[in-house]
Amino acid sequence: MTVTLPRGRLLRSRVVSDPGTALSTALDRGLTGYAVFEPRDALLFDADGRGVITFEDGVPVLAYHTGTDEGGAAALADLAVPGPYSVDVFELDASALSAVHDTPELRVAPGLPAERLAGDPALADRTRSAAPEDRVAADDATADANTVAAFLADESKVEAIREQAREEARDRAEEWGLADELADSPRPVADAGDDQRGDERADEDDPQRH
């Protein structure tokens, strides 16, 4: 699918470590428009492209990933990689969004971006409270199951996240001067007393030694 949005008025452009910052700002401002998220480590994760989330009165409506051409919960799964993110936030008139918002396969539950991208249940609850009741009831019914399935299906992303965690652990070890110690740590040596007691038991069991 191809999603085309009119160019909105740029409100802010910044790098954030937590995508929840942009989601919270959109909610607090009652943003109608969209935000473009681009992970700074896109090349590491083979995640070329950007994630786009649209908002109506601060509440997320649609999600789309330009690199994978996925929409809805699957787009959030593709965007769920460690930050930082470059985020551009645009304001756009609701009438300009009405056509694209009428695309069921791109819709996300109101609180889902906060849960899946920011890992922030409190922000998700605030977002659901601000959303129209009909949206909460309709969109939350299947969103959780679909998002988990889409994320787990992408084993390459899971492995990439694990590898980045290992790299960060190694970097911290080097910063703290522990890298060589971790690499050269000797294997545990049996206690000499244990060896002696083992020899004594062997003498007792071997009749030729008596």
C-alpha positions in Angstrom: 0.0 0.0 0.0 1.1 3.6 -0.5 0.2 6.3 1.9 0.4 9.9 0.9 0.1 12.7 3.4 -0.1 16.4 2.5 2.8 18.4 3.8 1.9 19.9 7.2 3.3 22.8 9.2 6.5 21.7 11.0 6.1 22.2 14.7 9.3 20.7 15.9 12.2 18.5 14.8 14.4 16.9 17.4 16.2 13.7 18.4 14.7 11.8 21.3 15.9 8.7 23.1 12.3 7.8 24.0 9.5 8.0 21.4 7.1 8.5 24.3 8.3 12.1 24.5 6.8 12.8 21.1 3.6 10.9 21.9 3.1 12.7 25.2 3.7 16.1 23.5 1.2 15.3 20.8 -1.4 14.3 23.5 -0.7 17.4 25.6 -1.0 19.7 22.6 -4.1 18.0 21.3 -2.2 17.6 18.0 -4.0 17.0 14.8 -1.4 16.1 12.2 1.3 13.5 12.2 4.8 12.6 13.5 7.6 11.0 11.4 9.9 8.7 13.4 13.3 7.7 12.0 15.5 5.4 14.1 19.0 6.6 14.2 20.2 3.0 14.0 18.1 2.2 11.0 21.1 0.6 9.1 22.0 -1.6 12.0 18.5 -3.1 12.0 18.0 -3.2 8.3 15.0 -0.9 9.0 15.4 1.5 6.1 12.4 3.9 6.0 10.5 5.7 8.6 7.4 5.3 10.8 4.5 7.7 10.5 1.8 8.1 13.1 -1.1 10.3 12.6 -3.1 12.0 15.4 -6.5 13.5 15.9 -6.8 15.8 18.9 -3.6 14.2 20.3 -4.8 10.6 19.9 -3.0 8.3 17.5 -5.1 7.1 14.6 -2.9 5.4 12.0 0.6 4.0 11.8 2.5 3.2 8.6 6.1 2.1 8.0 7.6 3.4 4.7 10.4 0.8 4.6 8.3 -2.4 5.1 5.0 -1.0 3.7 3.2 -2.3 6.8 0.4 -0.5 8.4 -1.4 -0.6 11.8 0.0 -2.8 14.6 2.6 -4.4 12.2 4.0 -0.9 11.4 4.5 -0.3 15.2 6.3 -3.7 15.4 8.6 -2.7 12.6 9.3 0.7 14.3 9.9 -0.9 17.8 13.7 -0.8 17.8 16.0 0.9 20.4 16.4 4.6 20.1 17.4 7.3 19.6 14.8 8.5 17.1 14.8 11.6 14.9 11.2 12.9 15.2 9.5 15.5 13.0 6.1 16.7 14.2 3.7 18.3 11.7 0.3 20.0 12.2 -2.3 19.4 9.6 -5.9 20.3 9.2 -8.3 17.5 10.1 -10.0 17.8 6.7 -6.7 17.0 5.0 -6.4 13.8 7.1 -10.0 12.6 6.6 -9.3 10.5 3.5 -6.3 8.7 4.8 -7.9 8.1 8.2 -10.6 6.1 6.4 -8.2 3.2 6.0 -9.0 0.4 8.4 -5.8 -1.6 7.8 -3.7 1.3 9.0 -5.5 2.0 12.2 -4.0 1.5 15.6 -5.7 1.4 19.1 -5.3 4.7 20.8 -3.0 3.5 23.5 -1.0 1.0 21.5 1.8 3.3 20.3 2.5 4.3 23.9 2.6 0.7 25.0 4.6 -0.7 22.1 7.0 2.1 21.3 7.4 3.8 24.7 6.6 1.0 27.1 4.6 3.5 29.1 1.3 2.1 30.5 0.5 5.4 32.2 0.7 7.3 28.9 -1.3 4.6 27.2 -4.0 5.0 29.8 -4.0 8.8 29.4 -4.3 8.4 25.7 -7.2 6.0 26.0 -9.0 8.4 28.4 -8.7 11.2 25.8 -9.9 9.0 22.9 -13.6 8.8 21.8 -15.3 5.8 23.5 -16.2 4.2 20.2 -12.5 4.1 19.1 -11.4 2.5 22.4 -14.0 -0.2 22.2 -13.5 -1.0 18.5 -9.7 -0.7 18.2 -8.5 -2.3 21.4 -10.4 -5.6 20.7 -7.7 -7.2 18.6 -4.7 -4.8 18.7 -2.7 -6.5 21.4 -2.7 -9.9 19.8 -1.9 -8.6 16.4 1.0 -6.5 17.6 2.6 -9.3 19.6 2.2 -11.8 16.7 3.7 -9.3 14.2 6.7 -8.6 16.4 7.5 -12.2 17.3 7.2 -13.2 13.7 10.1 -10.9 12.8 12.9 -13.0 14.3 15.6 -10.9 12.6 14.5 -7.9 14.6 14.6 -9.8 17.9 18.1 -11.1 17.2 19.3 -7.6 16.2 18.0 -6.2 19.5 19.8 -8.9 21.4 23.0 -8.3 19.5 22.9 -4.6 20.2 22.4 -5.4 23.9 25.5 -7.6 23.8 27.5 -4.8 22.0 26.4 -2.3 24.6 27.4 -4.6 27.4 30.9 -5.1 25.9 31.3 -1.3 25.4 30.4 -0.7 29.1 32.9 -3.4 30.1 35.6 -1.7 28.1 34.8 1.7 29.6 35.1 0.2 33.1 38.3 -1.6 32.3 36.7 -5.0 32.7 37.0 -6.3 29.1 40.3 -8.1 29.6 39.3 -9.5 32.9 36.1 -10.9 31.4 37.9 -12.4 28.5 40.7 -13.9 30.6 38.9 -15.0 33.7 40.4 -18.3 34.8 38.2 -21.3 35.2 37.2 -22.3 38.7 39.9 -24.5 40.3 38.8 -27.3 42.6 39.7 -26.8 46.3 42.9 -28.6 47.2 41.2 -30.0 50.3 38.6 -31.6 48.0 41.3 -33.3 46.0 43.0 -34.6 49.1 39.7 -36.0 50.4 39.1 -37.6 47.0 42.5 -39.3 47.2 41.7 -40.6 50.7 38.4 -42.1 49.5 40.2 -43.7 46.5 42.7 -45.3 48.9 39.9 -46.7 51.0 38.1 -48.2 48.0 41.3 -49.7 46.4 42.3 -52.9 48.3 45.7 -53.0 46.5 46.7 -49.8 48.4 46.4 -51.5 51.8 
